[in-house]
Amino acid sequence: MTQRLSIIIIGGGASGVLLAAHLLRDQDIDLRVTLIEKRADLGRGVAYSARQFDHVLNVAAPNMSAYADDPDHFWRWLKTRGLVHKDNRFAFVPRRHYGAYLADVVDGLTDDGRLQVVHGTVTSLTTTNASVEAVLDAGASIVGHVAVLAVGHEEQPARSKGIAVRVGSEADTPLDRDAPVMILGSGLSMVDAWLTLAQAGHRGPVTVVSRHGLLPQSHRQVEKFQLDAADVPFGTGLHYFTRWFRDTVEEAVGHGKDWRSVVDALRPFNQRIWQGWSDGARRSFLEHVRPIWNIHRHRLPPDLYRRLADAVEAGQVTLIAGKFLDVRRDGDTVVATVRRKGVANTEEFRVARVYDCGGVSVDVEQSSNPVIRQLLAQGAARPDRMHIGLDVTEMGEVVSADGVPAERLFAIGPLTRGAFFEIEAIPDIRVQCAELAERLLRHADRVLDRRFR
């Protein structure tokens, strides 16, 4: 009797669902996929569990298919449910729709019994020459031939003595609608927080503090810009590269193009650019360039951008470029200390609440995920050199503390940021999932024969 290939996917958010979809896409392939997720709903994760209709995708719907080779898959799903207008392909739909789409993708995979869904938290993972075993918090044990870490984003705990809170957390109790509040961070998470306040009818002033005090830019329908690999200065230093990029943007704008076209044209080469930089260049980028890059790369839908810009112009939202230093309670209020950029003196703001929207964790060694902590502690995995994820090979193999790539343990999605950097959006993750699925299935016999490399 032929042995059946068994693959364990740890994490049932977007990354895990996309990998399962690619593994099980061909109904003639005999395998078993076990998808382990702690949440009740699959495909939701942090991003797609948002319930507000104002919390929309920041990528146009036609670019969000689960399958790169079937780009209209999500668009067809939306159309059949009457969720978009057929003539508006520049549509930014609620994230809750995408979570429902991914859940439907999973439902479509369960008919033939090859997919098993288990709800729970993996606390430890052990590999041998022939198998991998995942132990869950309830004590159950699942054994397979290969395991893939697809745990997605992990938010930082709220900063400063537990006084700053996360939007929607238990500490985010109802506020007086006219109360002043402060939001730390000015990226997409801040926009979500502001929208949540607006949905609750909040009228009070909102002070947004970030290093540069800049908002994400707006999407716009623009003409495509052609950029070939031969045009990109791979392997150069960060200073040279940024100067080349600025010159390219200026030249494009001078010929009537839009800067967004250049940013989008660079996307197919982003991972190769990152991999060609030295550690020093990568650190400089993360420290100095990334905030500027992010507001141009991760943009807002036009309608949402206009709403936020109007709130800034009206004075309801105030942007401050500076550094958040401390926060303390003073009776029923909170006093936040900030140093504005370029100013020596500090400034205190008295507000009803401070919301921490500083984004995802940047040090994998501070992970709250038990299986990540276990793998690091036992040396089965190690941080990448930037400590923004796990060290993995270009094929996604997790690298041990001794520098040896694992034969049966892989990682996908944001956990692989150190190797790929641009691996946090669906268009990039789906390609990574397709490539890993193809490799695992192509070498299935070698996996079962204990000689998988």
N, C-alpha and C positions, 0 to 999 in steps of 0.2 A: 504493500500500500504506500503510495507516495505521500510524504510528509507535507503538511500544509504550512506555508510561510505565515508566521505570526508577527505582527508589528504593533507595538504599543506607542500610542501618541499621548504624551502628558501635556494636557492643556486643550480645552475644547472651545477656545475663542476663535478669532478669525484665522490665525495661523494653523491651528490644529485642524479646523474644519477644511481649509483649503488643501492641506496635505492629504487628509482622508479622501477628499473628493478626487484628487488626482490618482491616488493609489487604487481606488475602486471604480474608476471611470470605465475601464474595460471589463465588462461583465463576464468575459470568458476566462479571466485570470483567477485562479483558485488561491485565495489567501484569507487571513483573518486579521482585521484591524480592530484594536481595542482603543477607544477614545475615552480618556479619563478627564473629567472636568468637575471642579468643586461646586460650580454654580448649577442651579436647576435648569437653566436654559443654555443650549449650545449656540455658539456663534456670536454671542453678545459681547463677552469680555468687558473691559473698561469702556472702550469707545462706543460700542454699538448697543449698550444697555441703556443709553439715554432715552428718556421717555418723551421729552418735549419735542414738539414739531419744529421749534426754532433751532434745535440742535441738529444741524444739517451736516452732510458730508462736505469736506472742503476739496473734493475732487468731483468733477462733473460725472453724472451717472454713467454715460457710455464708456467711461474708463475704469469702471469698477467690477467688471465681470470676474467671476471666479476663475475663468480660463482665458489665458492670453490668446489662444488660438481660436477662441469663440467670443470675440469682444462684445457681441450684442446679447450675451446670455442674461446679464442683469437687466439690460434695457427691455428685453422681451418679457422678463418677469414683471417688471413695472407696468408695461403696457397692458398685459393680459389682466392686470388687477385695476386698471384705470387710475394709476397713481401718477402718471405723467401725461402731458400733451404730446401727441405723436410728432408734432412739428417743432418741438423744443428740445433739441438734443444738448443744449447748454443748460442742463437742469441740475440743481444741487438739492437732492431730496433728503428728507429727515433720516438721521442715522438709524432710527428705530426701524425704518424700512429695510435697511441693509442687514440689520440683525435678523429680521424676519426672513430675508432672502437666504442668509446663510443657514438658518434653521431648516428652511425648506430644502436646501441642498443636502443637508444631512438626512432629512426624512426620505429623500429620494434614493438614498444609498442603503436603506435598512431592509428593503424588500427581500433580498436574496440571502439574508442571514450572515453575510460576510462582515458586517459591522456590529460590534458590541459596544454599547455606551455604558460607562460606569461612572457614577457620581461619587466623588470623594477627593481627598487630598493625598497625593503621593508624599510620603515622609522619607522614604529611602529607596535607593536604586542600586542594585548589585549586578555586575556583569561577570560572566565566566567565558570560557572559550567557546561554549556552545549556546549560551542563552543569556537573557537578562531578566531580572526579577524586580518588580515594583511592589512595594509594600504600602498599603493605604492606612490612613489614620484610624480606620475602624478595625484594622488588623488583617484585612483580606490581603491575599498575595496573588499577583498576576504575573505569569511567566510568558515570555515571548522570545523571538530570535533577535529582534532589534527594538530599541527604544529611541524615540525622538522627543526632545524637549521643545515644546511649543508654548511656553508659559506666557509669552507676550510681555506687555509693559508692566512695570511695577512702580507704583507711585511712591514718592518719598513720604515718610511720616511728616505731618505738619510740624513746622519749625517752632522754636521758641517756647519751651516750657509748657507745651500743650495748650497755649492760649490761642495761637493762630489755629484756625480750623479749616477743614475741607468742606466744600459745598456739598450739601446733601448728606453729610455725616450726622451721627447722633448729636454732636455738639452744635450743629447748625440749627439752633432753635429759632422760632419765629422772631422777627425783628420789627420794631417800629418802622413804618414805611418811610418816615422822614429822617431816620437816623443816618449819620455819616458812617461810611464803612471804608476800609482800605483793602485793596487786593494786591498781593505780592506776585509779580510776574505780569508781563503784558502780551503773552503769546495766546495760542488757541485755547488753552485752559482758562485763561482770564476771560476770554470772550464767552465761554460756556457759563462761567460764574456770573458775569454781567447779565446774560440772557436769563439765567435762573432768577436773579433779583428782579429783572424787568417783568418776568412772568408773574411774580408775586406782587406786582404793583409797587415796587420800591421807588420812592421819589427822592430820597436823600442823596447828598453828594457822594460820589465814589472816587476815591483817590487811588490811582494805579501807580505802583512803584516798580521799576525795573532798571537794570543797569543803564540802558540806553533810552528808555522812555519812548520806544517805538512800537507802533501797532503793526500787525500783519497787513500786507498789502492786499489789494483786490484782484480777483480774477477778471479777465477780460477776454472776449473772443478776438483773437489776433491771428494774423497771417503767420504761417509756419516759417521758421528760419532753418536753412540747411547748414548743418555742421558735420563734417566728416572727421573720422578718427585722425586723419593726417593733419587736421587743423589744430588738434588739441595738444598742448605741450606736456605730455605725460612725463613723469619722473623729474620735473623741475622743482625748484624750491617754491615755498608758499608765496613769497614776495613776488617772484617772477610770474607765477601763475595768476595771482590776483590782478597784477598789472595787465597781463594779457587779457584777462576776462573783462576788465573795465574798458580796455581799448576796443574789444570786440563789441561790447554793448554800445559804446559811443559810435562806432562805425555803423552798426545796424540802425541805431536811432537816426543817424545822419542820412540814411537811405530810406527813411520813412517807416522802418520797422519798430516794433515795441520791445522793450527790455524783457518782457515776459517770454517772448519768442526765443530769446537767447538762453534764458534760464531753462526753458523746457527742452531746447535742443541739446543742452548739455547732459540731460538726464540719463541717456543710455550709457554715458561714459563716467558717471559719478563714482561708481564703485572702483573702476580701474584707476581713476585719478587718486582716490583715497589710498588705495593699495600701493601706489607708486611713491607716496610721500614717506619721508623719514618719521620716526617717532617724534622728533622735535617739531616738525612741520604739522603733524597731526595735533599735538598739544597746543601749538600756537593757534591753529584753526579753531579748536574747541574753545579756547579761552577768549580769543579776540574777534574771530571772523564769524563763527557760528551764529551769534545773535543777529547779525546783519543778514547772513545767508538765509536764516530761517524765515524772516519776515517776507522775503522775496520768493522763497521756494515753497513755503507752506502758506498759501494765500486763502483769503476769505471769499465766499460768494459775493457778487457785487451788491445785492440788496442788503445783506448783512453788514457789509463794510460801510455802506451809506448810512445805515442806522447808527452804527457806532461812531462814525465821523460826525454825524449830526449831534450826538450826545456830547462829544468832546467840544464841538463848536458852541453848544448851548451852555457849557460849563457844568453840566450834570456829571460828566466824567473828566477828571483832571489827570494828565500824565506827568509823572515826575521821573526824570532820569537821576538815579542815585542808588545808594546802597542801604538796604534795610539792616539795621544794627541790633535792635532789641525791641521787646514788647513787655509791658507789665500791666497788671490790673490796678485800677484805682477806683474803688467803689463799683458802680455799675458800668463803668466805661473802661476802655483799654487805651493805654498810652503807647504809641509806636514811635520809635526813634529812627530817624532817617538822616543820612548825609547826602545832600545833593551832589551830583557830579561836578567836580571842579571847585567845590567849596569845602573849606576846612571845618567850619562849624556844623554842629548837628542841629536837627530840628525835630520837635515833638508834635505829634498829631494825636488829638483825642478823638477816638471813634468808638462806635458801639461794637464793632467786630472787625477782626483782621482775617481775611481769607487767604490761604496759602495756595497759590496756583503756580508753584515753581517748576512744575513738570515732572518728568519721570526720574527715577533714581539714576545716578551716574556712576555709582560704585557698586559693582556686583557683590563685593564682599559684605556689603551691608544689607543684602537681600533678606526679606522676611519669608521667602519661600523655603520651606523645610528641605525639599529635595536638593535645591541649589546649595544650601548651607552644608548638607550632608556630603555632597559630591566634592565640594571645595575642602571640607575638613578632612576627608579621607584621601585626598590627593587624586581622585578620579577625574577631577576637572581643575582648571586654574583660570584666574582672570586673564583677559587679554591685557596687553601692555598699557592700555589707556584706562583699564578697570571699568569700562563702560559695558562690558558683557563678558561672556566666556570666550576663552581662546579656542578657535576652531580652525580647521583647514579650509581650503577653498571649496571642498566638497561637503563641508558642514560637520565633519567628524570632530567630536569633542576631544581636546588635547589634555592629557593628564599633567600633574605637577612635574612629572619626569620628562615632559615634552613628547610623549608617545601618543599618536592619534588613536582613539578608540576604534575597535572594529565593529562594535555593536551599539554605540551610543552617538547620536547626532543631535544637532540643535538647528532650529530655524527661527526666522523672524527677528524681532528686536534684540533677542539674546545674543545675536551674532553681529551686533553693531561694530564691535572692534575690528572685525575682518571686512565688513562690507559698508558700514556707516549708513548709506542710503538703503535701509532694509526695514522701514517702518510703515510704508504705505502699501496698500493692496497691490498696485501694479508691479511692485518689486517683489513682494512676498510670494505672489502667485507663480512667478517665474522660478524662484528658488524652490518652491514646493514641487513644481513640475519636474525640475531637474533631479531633485532627490528621489522623487517617486520613480522616475524612469530608471535611475541607477539601481535602486533597490530591487525593482522588478526584473531588470535585465540580468542582474547577478543573483537571482533568487537561489539557483542551484548551489552557488558558492556559499551563500549564507547558510543554507541547510547543511552543507558539507563541512562547516567549521573553518573554511579557508577564505572567508570574506575579507578582502583588502581593496 
